[in-house]
Amino acid sequence: MMNETGLLTVAQTAAALTVKPSCIRRWIHEQKLTTVHIGRLVRVPSTEVDRIIRQGIRPSKPTKR
């Protein structure tokens, strides 16, 4: 999913996180994601995808036997 530069489009970021592109745009607007602006283009560093995944990981609860 990651390209050579490590910068993803909104659509690529959405696909990597299995959410809609509108969700990514909202997160960008709410400044929940770091972005890189190249003229009018908006790119999301691939490290942001990794960060979102790490923040979402919750340890499982031990099961009682």
mmCIF file of the N, C-alpha and C atoms, coordinates in Angstrom:
data_MODEL
# 
_entry.id   MODEL 
# 
loop_
_atom_site.group_PDB 
_atom_site.id 
_atom_site.type_symbol 
_atom_site.label_atom_id 
_atom_site.label_alt_id 
_atom_site.label_comp_id 
_atom_site.label_asym_id 
_atom_site.label_entity_id 
_atom_site.label_seq_id 
_atom_site.pdbx_PDB_ins_code 
_atom_site.Cartn_x 
_atom_site.Cartn_y 
_atom_site.Cartn_z 
_atom_site.occupancy 
_atom_site.B_iso_or_equiv 
_atom_site.pdbx_formal_charge 
_atom_site.auth_seq_id 
_atom_site.auth_comp_id 
_atom_site.auth_asym_id 
_atom_site.auth_atom_id 
_atom_site.pdbx_PDB_model_num 
ATOM 1   N N  . MET A 1 1  ? 0.829   -1.190  0.000  1.00 0.00 ? 1  MET A N  1 
ATOM 2   C CA . MET A 1 1  ? 0.000   0.000   0.000  1.00 0.00 ? 1  MET A CA 1 
ATOM 3   C C  . MET A 1 1  ? 0.875   1.255   0.000  1.00 0.00 ? 1  MET A C  1 
ATOM 4   N N  . MET A 1 2  ? 2.045   1.187   0.613  1.00 0.00 ? 2  MET A N  1 
ATOM 5   C CA . MET A 1 2  ? 2.893   2.369   0.699  1.00 0.00 ? 2  MET A CA 1 
ATOM 6   C C  . MET A 1 2  ? 3.629   2.569   -0.623 1.00 0.00 ? 2  MET A C  1 
ATOM 7   N N  . ASN A 1 3  ? 3.753   3.807   -1.027 1.00 0.00 ? 3  ASN A N  1 
ATOM 8   C CA . ASN A 1 3  ? 4.504   4.092   -2.246 1.00 0.00 ? 3  ASN A CA 1 
ATOM 9   C C  . ASN A 1 3  ? 5.953   4.412   -1.899 1.00 0.00 ? 3  ASN A C  1 
ATOM 10  N N  . GLU A 1 4  ? 6.739   4.777   -2.908 1.00 0.00 ? 4  GLU A N  1 
ATOM 11  C CA . GLU A 1 4  ? 8.180   4.978   -2.716 1.00 0.00 ? 4  GLU A CA 1 
ATOM 12  C C  . GLU A 1 4  ? 8.517   6.098   -1.739 1.00 0.00 ? 4  GLU A C  1 
ATOM 13  N N  . THR A 1 5  ? 7.718   7.150   -1.697 1.00 0.00 ? 5  THR A N  1 
ATOM 14  C CA . THR A 1 5  ? 8.049   8.299   -0.858 1.00 0.00 ? 5  THR A CA 1 
ATOM 15  C C  . THR A 1 5  ? 7.549   8.150   0.570  1.00 0.00 ? 5  THR A C  1 
ATOM 16  N N  . GLY A 1 6  ? 6.668   7.176   0.819  1.00 0.00 ? 6  GLY A N  1 
ATOM 17  C CA . GLY A 1 6  ? 6.100   7.046   2.152  1.00 0.00 ? 6  GLY A CA 1 
ATOM 18  C C  . GLY A 1 6  ? 4.940   7.993   2.382  1.00 0.00 ? 6  GLY A C  1 
ATOM 19  N N  . LEU A 1 7  ? 4.474   8.645   1.298  1.00 0.00 ? 7  LEU A N  1 
ATOM 20  C CA . LEU A 1 7  ? 3.334   9.551   1.391  1.00 0.00 ? 7  LEU A CA 1 
ATOM 21  C C  . LEU A 1 7  ? 2.145   8.916   0.687  1.00 0.00 ? 7  LEU A C  1 
ATOM 22  N N  . LEU A 1 8  ? 1.009   8.901   1.361  1.00 0.00 ? 8  LEU A N  1 
ATOM 23  C CA . LEU A 1 8  ? -0.190  8.264   0.827  1.00 0.00 ? 8  LEU A CA 1 
ATOM 24  C C  . LEU A 1 8  ? -1.248  9.296   0.478  1.00 0.00 ? 8  LEU A C  1 
ATOM 25  N N  . THR A 1 9  ? -2.036  8.990   -0.538 1.00 0.00 ? 9  THR A N  1 
ATOM 26  C CA . THR A 1 9  ? -3.176  9.831   -0.853 1.00 0.00 ? 9  THR A CA 1 
ATOM 27  C C  . THR A 1 9  ? -4.262  9.577   0.192  1.00 0.00 ? 9  THR A C  1 
ATOM 28  N N  . VAL A 1 10 ? -5.289  10.399  0.174  1.00 0.00 ? 10 VAL A N  1 
ATOM 29  C CA . VAL A 1 10 ? -6.414  10.199  1.091  1.00 0.00 ? 10 VAL A CA 1 
ATOM 30  C C  . VAL A 1 10 ? -7.036  8.832   0.830  1.00 0.00 ? 10 VAL A C  1 
ATOM 31  N N  . ALA A 1 11 ? -7.212  8.474   -0.434 1.00 0.00 ? 11 ALA A N  1 
ATOM 32  C CA . ALA A 1 11 ? -7.820  7.177   -0.782 1.00 0.00 ? 11 ALA A CA 1 
ATOM 33  C C  . ALA A 1 11 ? -6.944  6.012   -0.309 1.00 0.00 ? 11 ALA A C  1 
ATOM 34  N N  . GLN A 1 12 ? -5.640  6.111   -0.482 1.00 0.00 ? 12 GLN A N  1 
ATOM 35  C CA . GLN A 1 12 ? -4.739  5.049   -0.031 1.00 0.00 ? 12 GLN A CA 1 
ATOM 36  C C  . GLN A 1 12 ? -4.752  4.915   1.489  1.00 0.00 ? 12 GLN A C  1 
ATOM 37  N N  . THR A 1 13 ? -4.793  6.044   2.188  1.00 0.00 ? 13 THR A N  1 
ATOM 38  C CA . THR A 1 13 ? -4.848  6.026   3.644  1.00 0.00 ? 13 THR A CA 1 
ATOM 39  C C  . THR A 1 13 ? -6.134  5.382   4.111  1.00 0.00 ? 13 THR A C  1 
ATOM 40  N N  . ALA A 1 14 ? -7.241  5.741   3.470  1.00 0.00 ? 14 ALA A N  1 
ATOM 41  C CA . ALA A 1 14 ? -8.542  5.159   3.818  1.00 0.00 ? 14 ALA A CA 1 
ATOM 42  C C  . ALA A 1 14 ? -8.536  3.651   3.587  1.00 0.00 ? 14 ALA A C  1 
ATOM 43  N N  . ALA A 1 15 ? -7.981  3.215   2.483  1.00 0.00 ? 15 ALA A N  1 
ATOM 44  C CA . ALA A 1 15 ? -7.921  1.791   2.184  1.00 0.00 ? 15 ALA A CA 1 
ATOM 45  C C  . ALA A 1 15 ? -7.062  1.044   3.205  1.00 0.00 ? 15 ALA A C  1 
ATOM 46  N N  . ALA A 1 16 ? -5.953  1.653   3.608  1.00 0.00 ? 16 ALA A N  1 
ATOM 47  C CA . ALA A 1 16 ? -5.058  1.007   4.576  1.00 0.00 ? 16 ALA A CA 1 
ATOM 48  C C  . ALA A 1 16 ? -5.731  0.839   5.934  1.00 0.00 ? 16 ALA A C  1 
ATOM 49  N N  . LEU A 1 17 ? -6.613  1.775   6.285  1.00 0.00 ? 17 LEU A N  1 
ATOM 50  C CA . LEU A 1 17 ? -7.284  1.732   7.586  1.00 0.00 ? 17 LEU A CA 1 
ATOM 51  C C  . LEU A 1 17 ? -8.710  1.185   7.486  1.00 0.00 ? 17 LEU A C  1 
ATOM 52  N N  . THR A 1 18 ? -9.111  0.779   6.289  1.00 0.00 ? 18 THR A N  1 
ATOM 53  C CA . THR A 1 18 ? -10.457 0.272   5.999  1.00 0.00 ? 18 THR A CA 1 
ATOM 54  C C  . THR A 1 18 ? -11.551 1.196   6.521  1.00 0.00 ? 18 THR A C  1 
ATOM 55  N N  . VAL A 1 19 ? -11.420 2.472   6.170  1.00 0.00 ? 19 VAL A N  1 
ATOM 56  C CA . VAL A 1 19 ? -12.448 3.475   6.451  1.00 0.00 ? 19 VAL A CA 1 
ATOM 57  C C  . VAL A 1 19 ? -12.721 4.218   5.144  1.00 0.00 ? 19 VAL A C  1 
ATOM 58  N N  . LYS A 1 20 ? -13.743 5.042   5.141  1.00 0.00 ? 20 LYS A N  1 
ATOM 59  C CA . LYS A 1 20 ? -14.071 5.818   3.948  1.00 0.00 ? 20 LYS A CA 1 
ATOM 60  C C  . LYS A 1 20 ? -13.146 7.027   3.831  1.00 0.00 ? 20 LYS A C  1 
ATOM 61  N N  . PRO A 1 21 ? -12.888 7.458   2.598  1.00 0.00 ? 21 PRO A N  1 
ATOM 62  C CA . PRO A 1 21 ? -12.064 8.666   2.410  1.00 0.00 ? 21 PRO A CA 1 
ATOM 63  C C  . PRO A 1 21 ? -12.631 9.882   3.145  1.00 0.00 ? 21 PRO A C  1 
ATOM 64  N N  . SER A 1 22 ? -13.949 9.976   3.269  1.00 0.00 ? 22 SER A N  1 
ATOM 65  C CA . SER A 1 22 ? -14.537 11.114  3.990  1.00 0.00 ? 22 SER A CA 1 
ATOM 66  C C  . SER A 1 22 ? -14.119 11.117  5.455  1.00 0.00 ? 22 SER A C  1 
ATOM 67  N N  . CYS A 1 23 ? -13.913 9.944   6.020  1.00 0.00 ? 23 CYS A N  1 
ATOM 68  C CA . CYS A 1 23 ? -13.441 9.835   7.405  1.00 0.00 ? 23 CYS A CA 1 
ATOM 69  C C  . CYS A 1 23 ? -12.021 10.399  7.512  1.00 0.00 ? 23 CYS A C  1 
ATOM 70  N N  . ILE A 1 24 ? -11.173 10.060  6.557  1.00 0.00 ? 24 ILE A N  1 
ATOM 71  C CA . ILE A 1 24 ? -9.795  10.575  6.549  1.00 0.00 ? 24 ILE A CA 1 
ATOM 72  C C  . ILE A 1 24 ? -9.807  12.090  6.382  1.00 0.00 ? 24 ILE A C  1 
ATOM 73  N N  . ARG A 1 25 ? -10.654 12.597  5.487  1.00 0.00 ? 25 ARG A N  1 
ATOM 74  C CA . ARG A 1 25 ? -10.746 14.052  5.291  1.00 0.00 ? 25 ARG A CA 1 
ATOM 75  C C  . ARG A 1 25 ? -11.205 14.747  6.572  1.00 0.00 ? 25 ARG A C  1 
ATOM 76  N N  . ARG A 1 26 ? -12.146 14.125  7.282  1.00 0.00 ? 26 ARG A N  1 
ATOM 77  C CA . ARG A 1 26 ? -12.627 14.703  8.548  1.00 0.00 ? 26 ARG A CA 1 
ATOM 78  C C  . ARG A 1 26 ? -11.495 14.721  9.572  1.00 0.00 ? 26 ARG A C  1 
ATOM 79  N N  . TRP A 1 27 ? -10.738 13.628  9.665  1.00 0.00 ? 27 TRP A N  1 
ATOM 80  C CA . TRP A 1 27 ? -9.612  13.571  10.605 1.00 0.00 ? 27 TRP A CA 1 
ATOM 81  C C  . TRP A 1 27 ? -8.570  14.630  10.259 1.00 0.00 ? 27 TRP A C  1 
ATOM 82  N N  . ILE A 1 28 ? -8.350  14.858  8.973  1.00 0.00 ? 28 ILE A N  1 
ATOM 83  C CA . ILE A 1 28 ? -7.403  15.894  8.558  1.00 0.00 ? 28 ILE A CA 1 
ATOM 84  C C  . ILE A 1 28 ? -7.934  17.258  8.983  1.00 0.00 ? 28 ILE A C  1 
ATOM 85  N N  . HIS A 1 29 ? -9.213  17.513  8.725  1.00 0.00 ? 29 HIS A N  1 
ATOM 86  C CA . HIS A 1 29 ? -9.830  18.788  9.098  1.00 0.00 ? 29 HIS A CA 1 
ATOM 87  C C  . HIS A 1 29 ? -9.763  19.013  10.616 1.00 0.00 ? 29 HIS A C  1 
ATOM 88  N N  . GLU A 1 30 ? -9.960  17.932  11.397 1.00 0.00 ? 30 GLU A N  1 
ATOM 89  C CA . GLU A 1 30 ? -9.912  18.018  12.857 1.00 0.00 ? 30 GLU A CA 1 
ATOM 90  C C  . GLU A 1 30 ? -8.488  17.965  13.394 1.00 0.00 ? 30 GLU A C  1 
ATOM 91  N N  . GLN A 1 31 ? -7.513  17.925  12.494 1.00 0.00 ? 31 GLN A N  1 
ATOM 92  C CA . GLN A 1 31 ? -6.087  17.869  12.815 1.00 0.00 ? 31 GLN A CA 1 
ATOM 93  C C  . GLN A 1 31 ? -5.728  16.651  13.666 1.00 0.00 ? 31 GLN A C  1 
ATOM 94  N N  . LYS A 1 32 ? -6.365  15.532  13.385 1.00 0.00 ? 32 LYS A N  1 
ATOM 95  C CA . LYS A 1 32 ? -6.040  14.278  14.059 1.00 0.00 ? 32 LYS A CA 1 
ATOM 96  C C  . LYS A 1 32 ? -4.956  13.514  13.301 1.00 0.00 ? 32 LYS A C  1 
ATOM 97  N N  . LEU A 1 33 ? -4.695  13.928  12.069 1.00 0.00 ? 33 LEU A N  1 
ATOM 98  C CA . LEU A 1 33 ? -3.658  13.315  11.243 1.00 0.00 ? 33 LEU A CA 1 
ATOM 99  C C  . LEU A 1 33 ? -2.664  14.378  10.802 1.00 0.00 ? 33 LEU A C  1 
ATOM 100 N N  . THR A 1 34 ? -1.402  14.015  10.786 1.00 0.00 ? 34 THR A N  1 
ATOM 101 C CA . THR A 1 34 ? -0.369  14.879  10.237 1.00 0.00 ? 34 THR A CA 1 
ATOM 102 C C  . THR A 1 34 ? -0.425  14.763  8.722  1.00 0.00 ? 34 THR A C  1 
ATOM 103 N N  . THR A 1 35 ? -0.335  15.879  8.034  1.00 0.00 ? 35 THR A N  1 
ATOM 104 C CA . THR A 1 35 ? -0.375  15.860  6.580  1.00 0.00 ? 35 THR A CA 1 
ATOM 105 C C  . THR A 1 35 ? 0.786   16.634  5.994  1.00 0.00 ? 35 THR A C  1 
ATOM 106 N N  . VAL A 1 36 ? 1.042   16.372  4.721  1.00 0.00 ? 36 VAL A N  1 
ATOM 107 C CA . VAL A 1 36 ? 2.036   17.100  3.953  1.00 0.00 ? 36 VAL A CA 1 
ATOM 108 C C  . VAL A 1 36 ? 1.279   17.729  2.789  1.00 0.00 ? 36 VAL A C  1 
ATOM 109 N N  . HIS A 1 37 ? 1.411   19.038  2.631  1.00 0.00 ? 37 HIS A N  1 
ATOM 110 C CA . HIS A 1 37 ? 0.751   19.747  1.536  1.00 0.00 ? 37 HIS A CA 1 
ATOM 111 C C  . HIS A 1 37 ? 1.792   20.076  0.474  1.00 0.00 ? 37 HIS A C  1 
ATOM 112 N N  . ILE A 1 38 ? 1.523   19.618  -0.736 1.00 0.00 ? 38 ILE A N  1 
ATOM 113 C CA . ILE A 1 38 ? 2.390   19.882  -1.876 1.00 0.00 ? 38 ILE A CA 1 
ATOM 114 C C  . ILE A 1 38 ? 1.520   20.635  -2.880 1.00 0.00 ? 38 ILE A C  1 
ATOM 115 N N  . GLY A 1 39 ? 1.600   21.945  -2.821 1.00 0.00 ? 39 GLY A N  1 
ATOM 116 C CA . GLY A 1 39 ? 0.674   22.750  -3.612 1.00 0.00 ? 39 GLY A CA 1 
ATOM 117 C C  . GLY A 1 39 ? -0.743  22.505  -3.106 1.00 0.00 ? 39 GLY A C  1 
ATOM 118 N N  . ARG A 1 40 ? -1.611  22.061  -3.992 1.00 0.00 ? 40 ARG A N  1 
ATOM 119 C CA . ARG A 1 40 ? -2.986  21.744  -3.603 1.00 0.00 ? 40 ARG A CA 1 
ATOM 120 C C  . ARG A 1 40 ? -3.152  20.297  -3.162 1.00 0.00 ? 40 ARG A C  1 
ATOM 121 N N  . LEU A 1 41 ? -2.109  19.492  -3.353 1.00 0.00 ? 41 LEU A N  1 
ATOM 122 C CA . LEU A 1 41 ? -2.190  18.077  -3.007 1.00 0.00 ? 41 LEU A CA 1 
ATOM 123 C C  . LEU A 1 41 ? -2.007  17.872  -1.509 1.00 0.00 ? 41 LEU A C  1 
ATOM 124 N N  . VAL A 1 42 ? -2.753  16.930  -0.961 1.00 0.00 ? 42 VAL A N  1 
ATOM 125 C CA . VAL A 1 42 ? -2.631  16.576  0.453  1.00 0.00 ? 42 VAL A CA 1 
ATOM 126 C C  . VAL A 1 42 ? -2.176  15.125  0.520  1.00 0.00 ? 42 VAL A C  1 
ATOM 127 N N  . ARG A 1 43 ? -1.123  14.882  1.264  1.00 0.00 ? 43 ARG A N  1 
ATOM 128 C CA . ARG A 1 43 ? -0.605  13.526  1.437  1.00 0.00 ? 43 ARG A CA 1 
ATOM 129 C C  . ARG A 1 43 ? -0.469  13.236  2.924  1.00 0.00 ? 43 ARG A C  1 
ATOM 130 N N  . VAL A 1 44 ? -0.610  11.959  3.261  1.00 0.00 ? 44 VAL A N  1 
ATOM 131 C CA . VAL A 1 44 ? -0.504  11.519  4.644  1.00 0.00 ? 44 VAL A CA 1 
ATOM 132 C C  . VAL A 1 44 ? 0.730   10.623  4.742  1.00 0.00 ? 44 VAL A C  1 
ATOM 133 N N  . PRO A 1 45 ? 1.671   10.930  5.638  1.00 0.00 ? 45 PRO A N  1 
ATOM 134 C CA . PRO A 1 45 ? 2.834   10.062  5.803  1.00 0.00 ? 45 PRO A CA 1 
ATOM 135 C C  . PRO A 1 45 ? 2.393   8.664   6.243  1.00 0.00 ? 45 PRO A C  1 
ATOM 136 N N  . SER A 1 46 ? 3.043   7.654   5.703  1.00 0.00 ? 46 SER A N  1 
ATOM 137 C CA . SER A 1 46 ? 2.685   6.279   6.051  1.00 0.00 ? 46 SER A CA 1 
ATOM 138 C C  . SER A 1 46 ? 2.886   6.008   7.548  1.00 0.00 ? 46 SER A C  1 
ATOM 139 N N  . THR A 1 47 ? 3.740   6.783   8.189  1.00 0.00 ? 47 THR A N  1 
ATOM 140 C CA . THR A 1 47 ? 3.940   6.615   9.630  1.00 0.00 ? 47 THR A CA 1 
ATOM 141 C C  . THR A 1 47 ? 2.677   6.956   10.411 1.00 0.00 ? 47 THR A C  1 
ATOM 142 N N  . GLU A 1 48 ? 1.820   7.817   9.837  1.00 0.00 ? 48 GLU A N  1 
ATOM 143 C CA . GLU A 1 48 ? 0.557   8.164   10.496 1.00 0.00 ? 48 GLU A CA 1 
ATOM 144 C C  . GLU A 1 48 ? -0.374  6.956   10.531 1.00 0.00 ? 48 GLU A C  1 
ATOM 145 N N  . VAL A 1 49 ? -0.363  6.162   9.469  1.00 0.00 ? 49 VAL A N  1 
ATOM 146 C CA . VAL A 1 49 ? -1.179  4.940   9.442  1.00 0.00 ? 49 VAL A CA 1 
ATOM 147 C C  . VAL A 1 49 ? -0.714  4.008   10.559 1.00 0.00 ? 49 VAL A C  1 
ATOM 148 N N  . ASP A 1 50 ? 0.585   3.837   10.681 1.00 0.00 ? 50 ASP A N  1 
ATOM 149 C CA . ASP A 1 50 ? 1.139   2.988   11.743 1.00 0.00 ? 50 ASP A CA 1 
ATOM 150 C C  . ASP A 1 50 ? 0.756   3.524   13.124 1.00 0.00 ? 50 ASP A C  1 
ATOM 151 N N  . ARG A 1 51 ? 0.805   4.842   13.302 1.00 0.00 ? 51 ARG A N  1 
ATOM 152 C CA . ARG A 1 51 ? 0.468   5.449   14.586 1.00 0.00 ? 51 ARG A CA 1 
ATOM 153 C C  . ARG A 1 51 ? -0.994  5.202   14.941 1.00 0.00 ? 51 ARG A C  1 
ATOM 154 N N  . ILE A 1 52 ? -1.883  5.379   13.984 1.00 0.00 ? 52 ILE A N  1 
ATOM 155 C CA . ILE A 1 52 ? -3.305  5.159   14.225 1.00 0.00 ? 52 ILE A CA 1 
ATOM 156 C C  . ILE A 1 52 ? -3.555  3.709   14.624 1.00 0.00 ? 52 ILE A C  1 
ATOM 157 N N  . ILE A 1 53 ? -2.914  2.793   13.951 1.00 0.00 ? 53 ILE A N  1 
ATOM 158 C CA . ILE A 1 53 ? -3.080  1.374   14.278 1.00 0.00 ? 53 ILE A CA 1 
ATOM 159 C C  . ILE A 1 53 ? -2.555  1.085   15.676 1.00 0.00 ? 53 ILE A C  1 
ATOM 160 N N  . ARG A 1 54 ? -1.367  1.618   16.007 1.00 0.00 ? 54 ARG A N  1 
ATOM 161 C CA . ARG A 1 54 ? -0.800  1.385   17.351 1.00 0.00 ? 54 ARG A CA 1 
ATOM 162 C C  . ARG A 1 54 ? -1.705  1.946   18.435 1.00 0.00 ? 54 ARG A C  1 
ATOM 163 N N  . GLN A 1 55 ? -2.274  3.134   18.210 1.00 0.00 ? 55 GLN A N  1 
ATOM 164 C CA . GLN A 1 55 ? -3.151  3.742   19.212 1.00 0.00 ? 55 GLN A CA 1 
ATOM 165 C C  . GLN A 1 55 ? -4.437  2.958   19.399 1.00 0.00 ? 55 GLN A C  1 
ATOM 166 N N  . GLY A 1 56 ? -4.863  2.250   18.357 1.00 0.00 ? 56 GLY A N  1 
ATOM 167 C CA . GLY A 1 56 ? -6.116  1.515   18.434 1.00 0.00 ? 56 GLY A CA 1 
ATOM 168 C C  . GLY A 1 56 ? -5.990  0.140   19.047 1.00 0.00 ? 56 GLY A C  1 
ATOM 169 N N  . ILE A 1 57 ? -4.768  -0.334  19.242 1.00 0.00 ? 57 ILE A N  1 
ATOM 170 C CA . ILE A 1 57 ? -4.568  -1.680  19.783 1.00 0.00 ? 57 ILE A CA 1 
ATOM 171 C C  . ILE A 1 57 ? -4.843  -1.668  21.285 1.00 0.00 ? 57 ILE A C  1 
ATOM 172 N N  . ARG A 1 58 ? -5.708  -2.544  21.691 1.00 0.00 ? 58 ARG A N  1 
ATOM 173 C CA . ARG A 1 58 ? -6.041  -2.697  23.109 1.00 0.00 ? 58 ARG A CA 1 
ATOM 174 C C  . ARG A 1 58 ? -5.690  -4.119  23.530 1.00 0.00 ? 58 ARG A C  1 
ATOM 175 N N  . PRO A 1 59 ? -5.049  -4.297  24.664 1.00 0.00 ? 59 PRO A N  1 
ATOM 176 C CA . PRO A 1 59 ? -4.707  -5.653  25.089 1.00 0.00 ? 59 PRO A CA 1 
ATOM 177 C C  . PRO A 1 59 ? -5.985  -6.436  25.395 1.00 0.00 ? 59 PRO A C  1 
ATOM 178 N N  . SER A 1 60 ? -5.946  -7.710  25.106 1.00 0.00 ? 60 SER A N  1 
ATOM 179 C CA . SER A 1 60 ? -7.110  -8.543  25.385 1.00 0.00 ? 60 SER A CA 1 
ATOM 180 C C  . SER A 1 60 ? -7.196  -8.823  26.875 1.00 0.00 ? 60 SER A C  1 
ATOM 181 N N  . LYS A 1 61 ? -8.425  -9.035  27.328 1.00 0.00 ? 61 LYS A N  1 
ATOM 182 C CA . LYS A 1 61 ? -8.634  -9.372  28.729 1.00 0.00 ? 61 LYS A CA 1 
ATOM 183 C C  . LYS A 1 61 ? -8.402  -10.859 28.924 1.00 0.00 ? 61 LYS A C  1 
ATOM 184 N N  . PRO A 1 62 ? -7.770  -11.236 30.023 1.00 0.00 ? 62 PRO A N  1 
ATOM 185 C CA . PRO A 1 62 ? -7.572  -12.658 30.261 1.00 0.00 ? 62 PRO A CA 1 
ATOM 186 C C  . PRO A 1 62 ? -8.930  -13.329 30.493 1.00 0.00 ? 62 PRO A C  1 
ATOM 187 N N  . THR A 1 63 ? -9.055  -14.528 29.979 1.00 0.00 ? 63 THR A N  1 
ATOM 188 C CA . THR A 1 63 ? -10.309 -15.264 30.165 1.00 0.00 ? 63 THR A CA 1 
ATOM 189 C C  . THR A 1 63 ? -10.278 -16.028 31.474 1.00 0.00 ? 63 THR A C  1 
ATOM 190 N N  . LYS A 1 64 ? -11.414 -16.073 32.110 1.00 0.00 ? 64 LYS A N  1 
ATOM 191 C CA . LYS A 1 64 ? -11.519 -16.832 33.357 1.00 0.00 ? 64 LYS A CA 1 
ATOM 192 C C  . LYS A 1 64 ? -11.855 -18.278 33.032 1.00 0.00 ? 64 LYS A C  1 
ATOM 193 N N  . ARG A 1 65 ? -11.248 -19.174 33.762 1.00 0.00 ? 65 ARG A N  1 
ATOM 194 C CA . ARG A 1 65 ? -11.513 -20.602 33.541 1.00 0.00 ? 65 ARG A CA 1 
ATOM 195 C C  . ARG A 1 65 ? -12.141 -21.198 34.740 1.00 0.00 ? 65 ARG A C  1 
# 
